[in-house]
């Protein structure tokens, strides 16, 4: 799970998320969890996070929508 302040620039968050999803092999070289990073893993544990009051950052929403992977149930 990645967390960001709600006031962090959405464009910056979208760029960081894109870099993470575009480079899972490089991340896996420094941390084993990197091999599990992909656009579909973005929703892993989200229902639990929402139950605790966490929401998707607008930058993450932007990235998921650009990839046509946004799940409208989280609108």
N, C-alpha and C positions, 0 to 999 in steps of 0.2 A: 504494500500500500504506500502510495506517495501522498503526502499532504502538503498543502500550500495555503498561505494566508489568503483569505477571500479578497483582500484588496491588492493582491499581486496582479500585475498587468496580464490580462488574458492572452495577449499576443506572445508574451514571453513564455507563459505556461504552455501554450500550444507548440511553440518552437522546441521547448525542452522535451515535451511528450513525443513529438515527431522524432527528435534525435534518439530518444530511448527506443522507440518502436522500430526505427530504421537500423539500429545497431545492436541487436540482441547477442550476436556472436562475440562482439568485443566486450560486452558487459559480462557474458558468461566466462570470459577469460579471467576476470577478476572476482566474480562471484557466481557460484553454481546456479543461483536463481535466475540468472540471465537467460538460460536456455528455455525458460518457461515464459519469457516475455513475448507477447504478440498482441495484436489489436483485439483479439477475442478474449484475452485474459483480463482486459480492462474491466470486465464486469464481475470478476471473481471476488466474492465476498461483499458485493455492493449492497445486497439486501440487508445484511447484518449492519454494515456501516450506516445505512439510512435509518435503521431502527435506533441507532445511537445518536442520530441527528446530523451525521455527516452528509454532505451533498457533493455532487460533481462541481469542480471549479469551472467557471465559464470558459476558460482556456481549454480544458479537457473536452467540454461539450463541443467547442468550436472544432477541435481536431477530429473528434468522433463523427461530427456531421460532415466534415470535409471528406472523410473516408467512407461516408455512407454507412456508418456502423452505429449511429446514435439510436438507442432504444427509447422510443417515445414514452414508455411507461415511467420514465424518470423526469418528464416535463413538469 
